[in-house]
Amino acid sequence: MGFTVMFYVIAIVTLGSALMMVISKNIFHSALLMLVAFLGIAGVFVLLHADFLAATQVLIYAGAITIFVVFAIMFTMRGDMKTTNLFSRNLIPGALLSLIMIVVNAVMVLTTKWPLKDLIPPESTAKEIANLMLTKYVVAFEVTAVLLLVAMLGAIVIVKEVKKSS
């Protein structure tokens, strides 16, 4: 009973903040509401005993992606923040597309035969994932780390060249 109530509270907060993010006329408020939606999704992962996914959701999406979006907004904004997103010419098509997606998702969820098993979830999923990443998938893990390092160095070089020319 308690988990069901917690799920519905988290779901309402997550869906409400996602809806308000789309409807908000202030782009900065939309970014903050996106943060709330990301944290709500992490809450659902916690309820599902997926601690690794919850931590990843908080660190990558709620942390890095939201900060990236806020910085992008603040660095590219001109004028007053209160005058952003005042009018949208895509309100009707966006609402129609959203309604279609909701109906498609609802039909898929209601018509799928969900297998129910009485398996006990593991105490910690992070330990098993860490063992796999550092043994079986260590090469892919290291290649990803090098790729991210090269991307970061490339971004630094590009920013330094832009500052020199301006």
Secondary structure, DSSP 4 states (H G I P E B T S, - for coil): -HHHHHHHHHHHHHHHHHHHHHH-S-HHHHHHHHHHHHHHHHHHHHHTT-HHHHHHIIIIIIIIIHHHHHHHHHHH--S-GGGTT---TTHHHHHHHHHHHHHHHHHHHHHS------PPPPS-HHHHHHHHHHTTTHHHHHHHHHHHHHHHHHHHHHHHHHHHH-
